[in-house]
Amino acid sequence: MFLPIILILLSCHSCKGLLHPVNSGNIGVDDLYQMIQQQNKTIQQLLERDTKTVGFFARLTQRTPHLGVGQPIKFDTVITNEGNGYDPKQSRFIAPFTGLYQLSASVMSPTNAYVHCAIVKNGADVSPLYGATTDYDSDTQTIVLDLQAGDMVWVKHTGTTNEIIHNYNSYFSGFLIKQRL
Ligand SMILES: *[C@@H]1O[C@H](CO)[C@@H](O)[C@H](O)[C@H]1NC(C)=O
């Protein structure tokens, strides 16, 4: 007794959707499940994205009489380290998340000595810093970088071994502007 209804449904072109509501383009249940899982993952990531805070600020307070060539400048006194991006042992910022960051560094040379440094990303120079021999000269560079999680940024001495960095007024700071998925 249901046969006529089935036959009507099968012969009715616009009723095909009723029998195979999701079968346009061969999408199966497994595919749909995968899609839902993927969407769910994206939703979870989006919900978490704007909850991340990364910000650090460290000062140099110890006199470094002879800087080695390529030596990282040790900003030994950590004042802010939200998100633990700054590693005081290595004196490096290690991006905890992929995103856009602002970083800033200042170096001061003492009187009668100059100092050449650079902000480096994974070892490559990004922005030079130079303190001249005029009394307590200082230089500050503020940069914006796209970093992948795990990328490292630090301040490296790029001059000769005769150079000295003053033990005050040298800083390294940065913060996450916007995380990217
Ligand atoms: C979506 O992801 C959350 C967190 O992982 C989980 O608790 C939830 O059960 C998931 N929902 C579906 C429909 O898979």
PDBQT file of the ligand as one rigid body, heavy atoms in Angstrom, charges set to zero:
ROOT
HETATM    1  C1  LIG A 201      33.546  20.856  20.232  1.00  0.00    +0.000 C 
HETATM    2  O1  LIG A 201      34.752  20.957  20.949  1.00  0.00    +0.000 OA
HETATM    3  C2  LIG A 201      34.604  21.020  22.347  1.00  0.00    +0.000 C 
HETATM    4  C3  LIG A 201      35.971  21.283  22.958  1.00  0.00    +0.000 C 
HETATM    5  O2  LIG A 201      36.962  20.459  22.415  1.00  0.00    +0.000 OA
HETATM    6  C4  LIG A 201      33.965  19.734  22.855  1.00  0.00    +0.000 C 
HETATM    7  O3  LIG A 201      33.783  19.822  24.255  1.00  0.00    +0.000 OA
HETATM    8  C5  LIG A 201      32.640  19.531  22.163  1.00  0.00    +0.000 C 
HETATM    9  O4  LIG A 201      32.091  18.306  22.554  1.00  0.00    +0.000 OA
HETATM   10  C6  LIG A 201      32.801  19.552  20.660  1.00  0.00    +0.000 C 
HETATM   11  N1  LIG A 201      31.520  19.495  19.993  1.00  0.00    +0.000 N 
HETATM   12  C7  LIG A 201      31.269  18.638  18.991  1.00  0.00    +0.000 C 
HETATM   13  C8  LIG A 201      29.909  18.727  18.397  1.00  0.00    +0.000 C 
HETATM   14  O5  LIG A 201      32.107  17.854  18.574  1.00  0.00    +0.000 OA
ENDROOT
TORSDOF 0
